[in-house]
Structures are given as structure tokens and as C-alpha cells.
Amino acid sequence: MSETAPQHQPELSIVVPVYNEAESLPILVSEIRKALSGADSAFEIILVDDASTDASPGVMRQLATANEHLRLIRHDRNLGQSAALIAGFERARGTIVVTLDADLQNDPADIPRLLENLDDCDVVCGVRTKRQDSWLRKVSSRIANAVRNWITAESITDVGCSLRAYRVEYLRLLPVFDGMHRFLPTLLRLNGARIREIEVNHRPRRFGTSKYGVHNRLWRGIADLFGVRWLQKRWIDRSVAHEVYGHQVSASPEPSPGDTLPAPAARAGDSGEA
């Protein structure tokens, strides 16, 4: 799959994991471009196809031919949302990264507000208001969020909301593993990131069905949760080390061929004669 790169070095990278969202993609790309139409800086949209089995790959290629901002990444096999995010983070060229889902439930119109709130913090997390999901998903998500916060001593209101903005240097420090996306705020805070939450819009799903359910993430989520708790207890805080004293060493230039080496300094008592 070819990649179409923006003409200018982007300051903002939009990373979107994609799995079987062919109908949503043209609307999503159009909405992102509209939301950023007044942006002063260059941006790129990175679509990460997690081995979709529908028409998504072809739709993305068509979109890329008409959008210079678009870059396409494809997994050879399905690896999950965490792997898709990692692939996007590693290839992002902007100093700021924004993530959102491809199913149109996150509203790209909220992106400018995320960026405005990033002024004096490092991560801005969306909190979905008037969430447009089934009662079962809302209840199970609320319980899972409360348990996750309790065990990890966190206070994130809506860890399931993918709409976030990050300073890229903190994403470079993430420990990567399958399931990482469920704990991103906690993992980022371990590296000293300052986190803010703001309310964002949430919309009903327009096409297809959700890829996640209670049963396909319950047990894995529990295992990951205790793994992250273990990681918190074993975490090494790099920020506590500061250099307090050290001599500045200037490197001597390497001698060029034909140069003569300086004679050693005469010691006391030496006449200097052979």
C-alpha cells in the first residue's frame, strides 16, 4: 500500500485505528478536514488499518488519492486496537497527536477544543457526555472504569473515550503491550504527564456494529489491570535523577595523516637533550 505524505512537515498528527469501517471513513476524513480547516499549522491524518476484511482498504486508497494530508498504514494480520495505536504513534511526525475512533461516535469538531486545553498540560482526555450507547455498554463501562480507577489509584472519568490529545514526547516513553489502550492515561502519568479532562460530544453509531462487547474483553481486561498495577509498583521514576556536578570535557581533534604528534612535556631534571 502506498502512502501519500503531506507537502509540509505537520505539527499535528491525527491517528485513527480502523477495522471494517468502510462506510464511515469518507465521512470521518471529511469531518476531520472541516474541523481543522482554520488551523494555522500543517496536519496529517494517519489511518491504521488493522487487517480489515471489508472494503476499508480500497476506500482508504481512494481517499488518499484525493487528500494530501492522508497517510495509510496496514497490518498484515489483525492485532487489535493497542497495536494500531502504537503503529500510528511510532509514525506520527507531529509534536501533538490526537486519537479518535473510526466509527463516527467521536466528533472531530471537538479536536480544536482539545488542542486549546493542551496549553498548560500534556494530555487532554475527552469525557463523553450524553453517551449514545446501549444501557448494557454504559453500565458495564461505568463499573469497569470504577474498578480500574480503584485498583490503579487513578481518577480518570472516562478511560474508554478514545478522543484525546497528547504531546508526542510522552507517547515515545510508553511501555507497549496488547491492551495498553485501556490504560493510556495511567501509563502516561507514570512518566510525569499532566492530564486534564474535558467534556466532548458522543454520537450514535451510524454504520455496522461495535467490535467490543462485555464478554470479549472482561477476562483479558482483568488480567491487564493487575499487570498494570504490578507495573506501577515496579516503576522507575527517571525524573528523580539530576546531574549536580561534572567537568565539561572538550574532545581533542583527531590528528590528520602526516601530522606530527606534540613532544611530551619535559619532566623536572630533564635537559631536553638525547
Summary of the structure (lengths in Angstrom):
residues: 274
radius of gyration: 25.0
end to end distance: 74.4
largest distance: 97.9
contacts: 764
relative contact order: 0.14
helix: 35%
strand: 15%
